[in-house]
Every structure is written in structure tokens, then in C-alpha cells.
């Protein structure tokens, strides 16, 4: 759900299925669907072949960076088959893009539930933008609001940052 943004979908080719609130809509070429701010929605290709959809989000805020991050997470194998980021990445993602996207139900509860996961992810050196601080094989981002380039080619296995030496717990 986008708390302050209106999203407009225009189907250019193919068939799309949209779920907007409790309503399900099948849309074909030339059809437009508008989702008001604060409305839970989902979409998927409902046809046999590819679908092309033009999407407009107003105000844009950081939606371009959001989609680039989703693509980068998928390219690194850090999402489920559905495209949803894995739990630690989802917690960081929800925190990073809280102006653009919120849980469709009980957002305060969802935020409280993901806070420990975001803490754990940060403690493990994960970042939303698929960067691992201190890892020589990853490119560091100087500006966290700068777009993250998506990788071309097939998805790669997930990269893990170098393990930190563990210290024994004091009893």
C-alpha cells in the first residue's frame, strides 16, 4: 500500500489481473486502473504471453529507487519466487521506503514486528541496497539515496559478507 501516492496502471498489451481492495479487475490493452493513496492492491500477468503496463506514481517520491532495489535484491537471490524480499531484507526494505510503501493492515503492528528483524539484519551487515559494509567484493554506496544499478543477466546466488569472528559470551 502506498500511504500518500496515487498509482495509475495503463495496460499497453497483454492481460493483467489487479486486486484493488476487495475488488478484482481483469484489464486488457487500453484499460487504465487508478489506485488511490492508502488502498491495498496487487497485480499480476493474467495472460498466456507477456504483458506490458505503463505505471505512473504521483508524487513519485523514491519509487525509482524502490524498484531498482527490488530488482537488485532479486538478482542477488534475496527474494522469494513471488518477488517478496526475504524476512531480514523485507524489514530493511520497509524501513528504507516507509514513505513509499506500508503494510496494508495494521502498519504500526507490522513496523513493531519488523523492527527486531531490521536490527538483526543491520547487525549482520545487510543493507537494503544489497551492499555489505566492509566487504571488498561489494560496491559501497556513498549516497544511500542514489539509485542502485540493476545487474544484467541471470540471477546469481546470494552473496554473504565475510563472517565476523565470534566472541564467547560471558556468563
C-alpha angles and dihedrals in degrees: 000000000000108000098201105013133091113215122204121194120195115187109220097177138350128026126293132192116214127188110199112179103313094333122099118203130186110208132190137185111321095018119125127198123193120202114197121220114281095024119129110232144166134186138193142169105269097182137083094247136038121302126212118207129180110215125196122186122190124226090022096206105165099329093127091057090044093057092042089053092049090052092047092049090050091048089055093048093249096130136071120248088266089062094249112135117248115263100269092043091045091054091052091043093053090049094046094048101033092134092053103040138022136173109276092230131038095354092183091054091046091050092050091047094050096045094084090046091052089050091050092047092051090047089054090052098252120143130190093244094059093257125133114206112233094013112128094204094058126074111241120225113229091191116038090203094055114106117264111230115235117232120242122226134036121337115275127218114268114277117224123204117241112283116258117230109258123230121214116251118248115236 
